[in-house]
């Protein structure tokens, strides 16, 4: 059955892929974005559809719309952007989530919160299970995002318990793919952009820190599966459990782009997690979900997209 679906942050990297997929499934999609990190060009190809509309709006301010489902994706997700205005970032996670939960309560919509692996901080448990409470510095430079998302999760659970709001929580691990911003400060976009321009690849620390990279199409399928799953609030980890070092990733990108770039080592930023790997056994059990696209294939698609946009001169 066709639904009317609101996606906050819908013009962002992940949000735009979600808009596209849900539209292709025959739903009506309302994309809401304040265009801080979202880009109109990400959803430009969807504007011809009569089932798609776009609203410039900041979730910090309330909005009333009649919808069946809300995917609450709005929040800057990379350190460069969420530290640019840390007070605004935490407002987005707290006040924005209150506003969306209030809307869900008022119109009887199901709401899914896009939380993050950052709620685990610099984890002392490896890999990270949903039952792990995390190791977060509440007063550090990253806490506007980490703690903001932890409060957002608290709000979803309290609205669910107190007001019977049909809420769901996903924790997104490192995701990459087409439409990432060149300057978002995340390693995949940094490395590809630098390699294609023949610049040194900036590697923080000695490169031994690990990450697990999930291609955006895999993530979107997991997000939708979670939204459609009845009687399961979560939280649930969504990410690719294949762990590799950041140095290995840098070398792989140099090789795949046939770049002459070297690696430029810099000091590791404060509170940067040393290891990050999701335990996705709960997602596999509850949602029958596992990622399918390997790193080689995902990087190939991402590099092609970056090449195209560099040639066009657009971010």
Secondary structure as UniProt FT lines:
FT   STRAND          4..8
FT   TURN            9..11
FT   HELIX           13..24
FT   TURN            25..26
FT   STRAND          28..33
FT   HELIX           40..42
FT   HELIX           44..46
FT   TURN            47..48
FT   TURN            50..51
FT   STRAND          52..56
FT   TURN            59..60
FT   STRAND          69..72
FT   HELIX           79..82
FT   TURN            83..85
FT   HELIX           86..107
FT   STRAND          110..116
FT   HELIX           117..120
FT   TURN            130..131
FT   TURN            138..139
FT   TURN            141..142
FT   HELIX           143..163
FT   STRAND          167..172
FT   STRAND          175..176
FT   TURN            178..179
FT   TURN            182..183
FT   HELIX           187..196
FT   TURN            197..198
FT   STRAND          201..204
FT   TURN            205..206
FT   STRAND          210..212
FT   STRAND          214..215
FT   HELIX           216..228
FT   TURN            230..231
FT   STRAND          234..238
FT   STRAND          243..245
FT   HELIX           246..256
FT   TURN            257..258
FT   STRAND          263..266
FT   TURN            270..271
FT   HELIX           281..287
FT   HELIX           295..312
//
